[in-house]
Amino acid sequence: MIKAENLVKRYGSNYALNDVSFEIGEGEIVGLLGPNGAGKSTAMNILTGYLSATSGSVSINGVDILEHPIDAKKNIGFLPEQPPVYPEMTVIEYLNFVYELKGCDLDREAHINEILSVAKLVDVKKRLIKNLSKGYRQRVGIAQALVGDPKIIIFDEPTVGLDPKQILEVRNLIRTLGRRHTVILSTHILAEVQAVCERVIIINKGNIIADAKTSELTKTIEGGYRYEIKICAQPKDVIPVISALGSVKKIESTGAKDADAFIYIVESTPGVDMRKQLFSACSSNQWPIIGLSAVGTDLETIFINLVDRSEEVTGGKKNKTRRAH
């Protein structure tokens, strides 16, 4: 559906995007994740044809977006960070306006009614947009992206400024859309990606630093599994025994306690599940275990790890000079 090849966007000597390439298939829900200023919005604007790249290419459903922009854009529905709504229009007036603007040839009444239903706007369709809450205005922005039934829906920071209830509603709506559309969600909010996306592309300082399924992203981190374990035994006794296990790379006491249990962080050797050996060792020494939980594998930890690592790699280097097409 989407193919971006060697995208570069340069402003003077600064690179917003630096040789970015990726492909997104039909039916995927993909999160484009990165800190503020990473290049996410630039990438979105290039994918949608709002901005041209310094070099590189984008094809939408096999159509080059610069060579055939109208044909390519028919496949895209876009919600920018600021919803492009007209406050003085009612919701239904606005959607009819967008319908005409896009030159749709679908059954107008049936199509717009379906969008109102999907976006849960039926009850407010005759209200002025300026009188709606921010959450509903965001829904109107999503609704305009659905006009024309595009194959690809792109959201740029869709929940910024919303309250927790509105955020949950928008996330549920995005999941619903993923049943019929390819969805790209650009955000810097980690929970957003973890809640709705099947795949994550992480970008930092204009470079892709990770591209993996959300469930497999932990594999991009070098090293083994890490666990917090609560053992009812003194560190001076526990650490030598656990350190000697072949599956354990490192163990350290956090200094904290839970009742009479000391809390330890244990890291396995790469690719090894050490839990059976941990339980066996504690059982042999009659050390009760009152808790075991994975740590360091949540998306926030992974994200920070990858961003820090990418900045260490690029920290002392200058971007190579590229020739614009």
N, C-alpha and C positions, 0 to 999 in steps of 0.2 A: 504493500500500500504506500509506504513512504520510504524513500531512499535518499539519504543525505550523504554526499561524497565530498570529502576534503574541504569542508566549509571554513572559510577565513573571512572575518570581518575586522578590518583595521581602521582605526581613527588616528591618523598621523602615525606615530611610532607605537601606539597602544593597540593591543589585540583584544577585542571583545570575544572573538572565537579564533581558535588557532588549530586548523587542520582537524576539524570535527567530522567524523563519519559514523553513521549508524543506519540500521534498517528497522522498520516497525511493520509487522505483518497484520493481516486482516483479523479483526476481533480482539486484538491485544488491548489491555489497559496498562499504559506505561507512565510511570512517574519520572519527570525530569527534575531532579533534585539538586540543590546547590545553595550555598550561602548567598546573601544579597550581593549583587554585582558580579556573580559568577559567569554570566553570559546566557542565562536561561531565557530571558525576555528577548534578547537578540536572536537566539535560535528560533524561538516561536515566531517572531516577526518575519524571519527569512523563510520559514516553512510555509507561512500563510501568504507570502508574496507582498507583505507590507514593506519589506526592506530587502534591498538587494545585497548579495554577498560581495566582498572584494574579489573572491575567487571561490571556485567550487560550484556544485550544482545540487539541486533538489528536484526530485521527480515525485509526483503524486499520482498514484495508480497508473504509473508508466508515462505520465505526461510531465515534461519539463515545465516548471512553474514560471520561468523567465521567458521561454520561447512561446509557450501557449498558456498565458496566465488565466484567461477566462475559463478555458476547459479544465485546467487544474483546480481552480478555485471552486468550481461547481461541486467538487468532492469534499470541500472543507467547510465546517462550521466553527467559528472562532469567537471565544469570549475573552477579550482583553482584560487586563487588571481593572480598568475602569469601564463598567458596562456601557456600551454606546446607545443609551436610551434617550428619548425625548420626553422630558418631564411633563410637558403640557398636553401630551397625548394620553388617551386611555390605553390600557394594555391591548385591547382588541384592535384599536386604531393603529397602534404601533406595529403589531404583528402583520396586519394587512399592508402597511407601508413597506415593511421588510420583504414581504412576499412579492410585491411589485418591483421593489428595488433589485431583487435577485432574479427577476424574470421567470418565476416558477410556472410550471405548466401542470402541477398536480391539482386535484379537485380542491379549490381554495377553502371552502367551508369545512369539509371533512378533515383536511390537513391541519388547519389552524385549530380546530376543535380537539384533534388528537394531541397537538402540542400543548394546548392549555391543560389537558387532562394529565399528560406525562409530567409537566412542570408544576402541577397542582396550583393552577392559576384560574380555574373556572370561576371561583367565587369572587374574584377581584377583577375579572376581565373588563368591566365597565368603569373601573376606577381610574382616576388620573394617576400616572406613574409617580408624580411628585408627592402624592399623598400616601404612598406605600412605604412600609418599613424597608430598611436596608436589605433584609433577607429576601423580601418579595421582589425588590428591584433586581437583586442578583438572580432570582428565578426568571425574571423577564429577560435579563441578559442571556441566560442559558436558553430560554425559549427562542430568542432570535437566532441563536446558533443552530437550532434544529430546523429552521425554515428551509425547505427544499430537500429535506431528508438526506443530508450529506453523509457519505460513508465514514468520514473522519471528523471527530469533534476535538477541538483543542481548547483547553482552559488554562489561562494564565492567572495564578493566584486566586482561585475562585472563592475562597472563604475568608479573605483578609477583611478584618473589621466586623465580622459577624459574631454574634453571641454563641455560646456552646450549643444551644438548641438548634439555631439556624445552621451551624456547622454540620451537625449530625444530619439534618434534613438535606443539605446540599450533597453530602457524601453518599447518602442513600440514593439520591437522584443520579449521581454519577455512576453508581453500581448498576442501576436500572438501565442507563444508557449503554453501558458496556455490553448488554445482551444483543444489541443491534448495530453498534457502531465500534469502530476503532477509536480509542480515547487516549489523548495525551494530556497529562496533568502536570503543569509546571508549578513548582512550589518550593519554598524553603522550610515548610513545616513537615517535620519528620512523621508525625502521627498521621498526617494526611495520606502520605504514600503507603504507610504500613496498613492503613485501614482499607484502601480501595484498589491499590495497584498490584498487578501480577508480576511486573518487571520494573526495575529501577535503573535509570541512567543517571549517574552522578557526575556533575560538571563543576569544575573549580578553576577560576582564572582562565576561562576560555578553553579548557581541555577536559576531555572525558577521562575520568579517573576510575570509573567502574561501570559495568553494564552486565547485569545478572538478574535472574528471577529473584523476587523479594525473599522467597523462602530459602534461596541458596546463597544469599549475599554474604553470609558469614564465611563462606569458602574463599572469599577474596582476601580474607585476613590471614596472614601467615601465622603459624603457631597452632597449638592444640586447643582443646576445649578447656574452659575455665569454670570452676564451680566454687560456690560458697558452701562450706560444710561445717556443721556444728557438732563438735565431738566433746563428750564429757570426759576429758582427760587433759593433763597439763601439756603445754607446748613442748617442754623439755623431753617428754616421753613420746609425744605424737610425731614431731617433725623428723627425728632420725628414722623412725620406722616407715613413715609414708614416703620420705625422700628415697628410700632404698627400693621402692617398687619400680619395676621396669617401665610401667606405663606413665609414671609421674615425672614431669619435667621440673616442676618447682612447687613448693608449698611454703606458705608464710602465714604467720598468725597476725590477725588484724589488730590484736590487742583488746578487742571487744568481747563481751560475754553475753550469753542468753541463759539466765539462771545459773546453773553450775556447768554450762557448756561453753567451751572456748570456740571462737569463730575463726576459721581458716579459709584462705583462698588457695585452691589447688589447680595447677595447670597440667594438662596431659602432654605427652609427647605428640607431635603432629600426626593427626589422623587416627589416634587411638582412643577408644572409649575406656576410661580407667575406672568406671564406677564399680564394676564387680570386684576388682582388686582392692579398691578402697573399703568396700563393705567387708570383704574377707579379712583384711588386715585388722580392721577395727573389731570384728567379731572374735578373731583369734586372741586379741589382747583384752577382750571384755570391756571395750570402750563403747558405750551407747552413742548412737548417732540420732540426734533429734531434728536434723534438718539438712537438706541438700538441694541446692538450686543453681541453675546455670546463671552465669554472669558474663558480661562483656560480649553478649551476642545480640543485644537489642540494637535496633536500627540507629539509635542516637550514638551509641558507642562506636559502631561500625563507621558511621558517617564522619565522626570526629577523627577517628583513626586514619581513614582514607584521605581526608582533607589535609591533616597534619603531615602525612607521609608525602602527599603530592607537593606540598609547599617545601618540604625538605629537599625533594629532588630538584625542584625548579628554583629554589631560593637564590642560588648564586649564579643562575644562568640567565642570559638574555634571549629573548625570542629571536629565532633566525629571521633574517630579512627575506621577505617573500615578494615576488613580482606579481602585481595585480593584473588580471586579465582585462 
